[in-house]
């Protein structure tokens, strides 16, 4: 493994953890509201983040009250695919142990928010009883492997989902700590003195989180170029030939640190269906052995590739494989889909894509979305799939029962997707949770983006460009969990109620945006970008997307119309 002169503190915690055990079992049994900082790091590998309700933090400031500790539990769901019974278990757990909502993530998982420490073990156990896991959903390992979840007619998506599941299983940690601590396995007191052998990860696991995605050239719904490792489908007619292997993508950066940056993945080579698992393992091992373990800001794969070069990296992968990689095929991304509305499956069945604003599946006074989904799953016995756009697909619906599904939606005040029901700009918007649960958030995201979109909808209508095709994304910090840097328009939290504005990304996920303005107050966001849409209205080419227009004109030229922020 790489021998950096000074390991980061997290590296030392991992190395001494005895296979991710640490003191988690003892701390879990203790009558406290939270874990120590070291064990909170290990907790991530088991699928849980220790958090604090930051709204209550403000209320408790200056008092002797303990912090309002709570936990986020994340399910690892390869390709976002659940059967109906699994979904109903997760839905029920949201009420029993969480805050009454499900949170669909941009990586096709589910998050329970507001879980208390005393309910952690019961939550994780119940998830596993439904044959879903939380192991490796967080931490310095391969996270949830994402893939297009749409069960389109023809079967190609299902072929890719099968290798997605196989790869996810192969890259799970081998430690028994998870089963011991959460599922009442043996050796709860500590397990083997040094932990089990981890043939892929080693004693320190990976230097940083590692993301993997599968995508199609005509449907990059997974934003494949933003991942550490991507597989882009190569097909001949309706036959799957294999995948172009992409490496080095990643969204995170740090404000004010120019040596940190988002990056799109490069084409490394080609792999057949049968070679995917061994190629992925080789890529992971090169990152394991050579990634930066001294500075977590530079620990992602993208920095290793930029430091050593793509050819060097390919050589490392080929040494692990014992052979050369075939060159990539001449394939590029041409389209993206969100899979909303009705679509045909095979065998007289259909699936229905439902818009879930910012992934928060919940009931409100005027729209009982979560109850509607539960009723449909119970009545029609559908499957459920989460999408990388934080939406939800109800699958395997017999065509003759489409009317019943629509009646249930109407009874719960959920309008099906149709003309005038959802603007383009809202349909393609995404936000991370940010405040009050995320400890890294500098500004709001999920709680304010709906109102920002409403303002933007009004401006676009006034300007006569409601047909503008664009992705709008907002994050509470620069780590980029909602993939803001590939969006046409993005707002990235800089400080309380202030944002950096990025423009010029590609709706296809194949180009990064550029910072257009900085430290823009929340109430000035739409006013700040209005001049861009005025120019877009007057100067766009036929069928030109907003991000493509901004990239063509250039940010320097666009800034000439930047309003002065008072």
N, C-alpha and C positions, 0 to 999 in steps of 0.2 A: 504493500500500500504506500501511498504518497507519504513522505516524511516531512511535513511542514515543521518549521522550527518551533512554533507555538500553536498548540491546538486550542481551538475556541472552547469556552466552558462547556458548551453543549456536547462537544466531542468527548470530553472527559466523562460527562454524565452517562453517555451511551456506552462507552468502553467499560465502565465499572458497573453496568446495570445487570450483569448476569442474564443476558438475553431479554432485556426490556422488563425485568422484574423490579429492580430497585427495592424500595420499601412500599410499593403500591398496595400489597395485600394488607400490611399492618396499618397503613394510613387509611385505607378504605374502611377498615373495621373500627377505627378510632372515632370517638364522638366529637368530630370537628366539622366545620363547614367547608373546608378546603384542604388542598394538598400543599406540601412544601414546594418551593420553586423547582428543585431538581426533579421531583416526582411528577410535577405538572408537565415537565418536558417529556418524560416517558409516557405520560397519559395520552399524549397526542398519537403515538404509534398504535394505541389501542382504540383510536377513533374518537377521542374526546378532548375538547379544549376547556380548560378552566377559564371562566370569564367572570365579569362583574357587571351588574346592572348600573350603567354609568349615569342614568337618570337619577337613581337613588344615591349615587355617589355625591352628586351636587346637593341633594337634600340633606345628606348626613354630614356634609363638611362642617367642621367646627364642633362636632359632637363626639361622644365616646362610643358611638355605635360602630359595630363591626361592619366591614364592607359587605355589600349584598352579593355574596358569592353565588354563582350558578354555573351550569355546565351546558355546553353544546355537544350533542352526540350525533355523529355523522355516520350514515349507512353507506357501505361500499357496494354499489350495484352496477356491475359491469354492463355497459351499454344501456343502462337505465331500465332494464327489463324486470318486471315483477309479474307474477301471476295474481289473480284476483284475491286469493286467500292471503298472500303475503302483503298486498296493499292494505287489506282490511285490518290486519294486525298492526301495521305501522300507523294507520289512521287512528285506531283505538288508543295506541300508546301516546299519541299526541295529547290526548285529554288526560290519560291516567298519570303521566309523569311530566309532560311538557307543558307548554303555554297555550295549548289548544289550536296550534297551527302546524302545518307541514311546510317546510321550506325546500323547494326544489332548487338544487344548486346548478351552476353552470357546468358542472362535471357529472350531471345526471345522477347525483345522489339525493338523499333526503337528510335534512338536519332537524333534530329536535332542539328547540331552544327552551331555556328556563328550567332545565332538570336540576334538582337539588342533589347534593352529595349522597344523602341517604337513599336516594332512588336510583343511583347510577347502576349498581349491579343488577337490579331487577330490570332496568331498561335494556341493558346490553344482553342479559339472558333472554328476555322476551324476543328481542330482535333475532338472536341466533336460533331460538326455537322455531322461528318462521323461515329458517334456512337462508337468512341474510346475515352478513357479518359487518362489524365495524372495524375489524383488524386492518390496519394499513390505510384507512380512509384519511388519515392525517399522518404527520411525522416524516422522517427522512427515509422514505421508501417509495416504491412505485405506488402512486395514488390510484384512484378509480380509473380504470381504462375505459375511455369513451369511444362510442361508435354511433353511427346513424341508427336511431331506434325504429325508424319507420318501416313497418312490414309490407313494403311495396310488392305488388304482384311480380312474379318472376324469380324470387328466391335469392337474388344476389345479396340483399341486406342480411338475410338470415345466415348465409355462408360467412359473411364477415363477422356477424355477431358470434358465431360459433368459435372463431379463432380469437375474438375479443375475450370471451369467457376462458378459453384455454390459456391464453397468455396471462390473464389476471390471476388465475389459480397458480400458475407456474411461478409467478413473481411475488406471491405472498411470503411473508417471513415464516421461517420454519420453527421458531421458538414455541415452546409449549406454555409460555407465560400467560398468554391470553386465555387459554383453556383453564389453566390452574386458577387464575385470579377471578375470572368472570363466570366460568362455567363449571366450577367445582371439580376441576381435574385434580390429579395427585400433586404432591409436593408444593402445596400452597405456602408452606413455611419458607420456601426459597428456591426449590428446584435444584438442578445440577450446579455445583459450585461455580462453574464458569459459563453456564448456559449451554444450550445445544449448539451444534455446528450450524452455521449459516453459510452454506456453500456459495450463495449468490451475494449476500450482503456483508458477511464478515462480522466481527465484533463491534465495529463502529457504524454499521449500516451505511447509508449513503451520506455524502457531505451535506445534501439538502434534499428537499422534496423533488420528485421526479414524475413528470406527467406524460402520458401516452395516449394517442388518439388514432382512430381509423377514419378515413373519409373517402368520398367519391369525387372525381373531377367535376361531375355535374351536380354535386350537392355537398358543399363544404360546410354543412351545418355544425360540424365539430371544431371549426377554426383550427385545422390541423397544423398550420404553420406556427401556431403559438405554443406548441408543445415541445418538451425536451426531445421526444421521439414520436415521429408520426409515420403512418403507413397510408399512402395514397393509392387507391385501387387502380390497377392497370387491367383493362379488359379488351377482349376481341369480340365484337358483337355482343352477345349476351353471356359470354363465357369469361369467368374470372381467371386471369392469367397469373396475377401476383400483385406485388405492391412496390411502388417506389418508397425507399426508406429515407425519411427526412430527420435531421438532427439539429439541435441547438436553438429551438425556439423557447421563448419565455417572456412573460409580461412585466415582471417586477422591476422596479427601479427605486432609487431613494432621492427625494427632493434635494437639490443642491449638490449632489454627488455626480459629477459628469462621467465618472468611471463606472456608473451603473446605468443600465438602459434596457428597454425592451428590445427584443430581437426576433426575427422570423427564421424558421428552420431552413437549412440547406439540404439539397438532395445528396445523399451519401452513396446510394446504390440501389439495387433491385433485389427483392426476395420473393420466392414463390410462396404459396400458401403453406407448404410444409416446412419452410425455412424461417418463418416469422419468429417462432419462439426462440430458436438458437441465436438468431441475429439480435433480437431484443436483449437477450441475456448478455451477449457479448458487449453491446453498447452500454448496458448498465454496469458491467464489470470495469470497463475502461473509466467510466465516471467514478466508480467506487475507488479505483486505484490511484487516480490522478487528479480528481477534483480538489478544490481548495478547502482544506479543513481548518485553516487558521482564521479566515474572515468569511463569515456567513453571508455577507453582502456580495461576495464574489464566488459563492459555492455552487451556483447552478451550472449546468452543462454548457450553457452558451458562453460563459467566460472561459472555460477550458478550451473550447474550440477556437475562440478568438485569440487566445494566448498561444496555442500550439499550431493552429492551422487545420483545415479540413483534411488535407492529405495525411498529416500525422495521425489524426484521429482515426481515419479509415484504416491506416496501417495497424493501429492498436486493435481495432475490431477484427481485422482479418487474422491477426495472430491468435486471438481467442478462438476464432472459427477454424483455423487451420487451413484456410483456403481464401481465395480472392472473392470479393463481392462482384457480382455482375453490375455493369453500368446501369444507371437509371434509364427508364423508358421516356420517350418524348411526350410526357403527359403534363397538363397544367389544369388548374382549377378554372372552371368557366361559369359556375352558377352556385347558388345557395338556396336552400328551401327551409321554411319553418314548419311545414307539415300541418298547418292549421286547417280546419274544415274537414269535409268528408273526402276519403280516398279509398280506392278499391284495393282489397287484398285478393288472395286466391280463394277459390272454392265458395263463391257466393257470400263472402264476408267483406266487411269494410272496417276502416278505423277512422276515428274522429279526433282531430287535434283541437284542444282547448287552450285558449290564451290564459295564462296565469301571470298576472302583472307582477313583475320582479320575483316570480317564483313563490310568492307567499300564498299558499292554499289555505283559505280560511272562509268563514261565514261572516257576513256583515248584516246590518239591519235590512238592507235593501237588496242583497244578492247573496244567496246561500250556496256558494260554489262548492265548498267542501262537502256539504250534505248532499248536493246533487251528484257529485262523483261517487260518493259512497253508495247512494241509492242505485245508481246505474250498475256499479260493480256487483252489488248484491242481487239485483233483479235480472240483469242480462248476462251475468257471469263473464264479464269482459276481463281481458288483461289490462295492465297499466304500464306505460313506459314514459319515463322522464326524458326530456330533450335538453340539449346543450343551450337552448335559448330559454331555459327555465319553464317550459311549457309541459303539457301532459297529453299523452295519447291514450285514448280508450280503444283497445284493439279487439279483434276477433268478434265483431258485432255481426250477427246474421243480417243480411240486407233487409229481410222482412221485418226486422225489429228497429230499423232506423227511426221510424215514426215514434215508437215508444221512448227511445232515447231523447228525442227532441221534446216530447211532452214532459218528461221528467225535468229536463233543463228549464223549460218554460215555467213549470210549477214552482221552481226554485228561483225564478227571476234571473236566470242565466240565458242571455241572448246568444243564439248560435251565430257563428261568423257569417256575415252577409254584407251586402252593399250598405255602407253608412254606419255599420255597427262598431268599427274599429279603424281609426286612422292609420295610415302607413307608418307614421312616425311613432305612434304608441305601440303598434304591433311589433316593431323592431327595436324596442327600448329594453334595456336591462340595467339593474343596479345590484350592488352587493348589499348585505345586511347593514354594515357600518354601525352607527349608533342605534341603540344603546348597548349592544352586546359585544361588539368586536373591540378588543383592547387596543388595536392598532389604528382605529379610525380617528382621523383628524377633523372630519366634517360629516354631515349627514349624507345619505345616499338613498336607500330604499324608502325612507319616510318622506323625502322631499321630491324625488324624481317625478311621481305622478302629477304633482302640481306644476313642475317645470314643463312637463310635456303638455299639459293643458294650456299653459301660456304660449308654448311654441306652436301648438295647433292653431291658436287664435292668430298669431302673426303670419303663419303660412297661409291661412285663409285670406287674411287682409291683403297679403302680397300676391295672391293668386297662384301659389305654388303648392297647393295641398297634395299634388301628385308627386312631390319630391320623394325619391327613393333614397332612404338613408337609415343607418343604424345610429342610435343615440344611446350612449352608455355613461353611467355615473358610478364612481367609486369613492369611498370615504378616505382612501389613502392611496399612495402611488404603487402599492403592490399589485394592483390590477386584476383582482379576482373576477371582475365582470368583463375582462378583456377590453379595456377602453382604448388601448393604443392601436388596435386594428379597426376601430369604428370610424365612420364618416365624421361624427361629431362626438366629443367626449368631455366630461367634466370630472376632474380628478381633485379630490380634497387636498387642500394645502394647509389650512388652519381652520379654526372654528368659523363656519359660514362663508369660507372663501375657497375658490377653486382655480386650478389651472385649466384652460380651455385648449383642447387639441382638435385639429381639423385635418382632413385630407387622407384619412385611412380609407381602406377599400371595404365595401360591403361584402366582398368575396373573402376577406381575411388575408389578402395577399400583399398588402402594403401597410406600412405604419404611418400614423398621423404625425403631425408636427405641432409643437406648441404655438398657439396663436396669441394667447393672452394669459396673464398670471394674476393671482390674488384677486380674482373677480368676486365681489360679494354675491351671495345667492340671489338677492333680489335684482341683480344686474345681469344675470347670465343670458337671458333671452334678448335683452336690449343690446348686449355686447355682440351677439351673433346675428342680429337682424340685418346689419349692413351686408353681411355675407350672402344672405338669402336675397337681398335686393339685387346684388350683382349676379347671383345665380339665375334669378328670373330674367334679367336683361341680357346675359352673355352666355348662357349655357348652350351647348350643342344639342342636337336631337338625341333624345334618350340618354342624356348624360346624367349620371348619378351625382349627388351633391359632393361626395368625397372625391370623385374623379375630377369634378370641376375645380375644387379647391387645390388639388394636386397640380392640375394643368396650369392654373393661373399663378400659383405659388404663394406661399405665406407672406413673403415680403411685400408683394403687391397687394395682397388682401389687407395687410396691416395698415395700409394708407387710409383705409376707411374705419379704422378702429376708433370707437368713441372714447372720449376722455372720461375716466371713472372719477366721479366726485367723492 
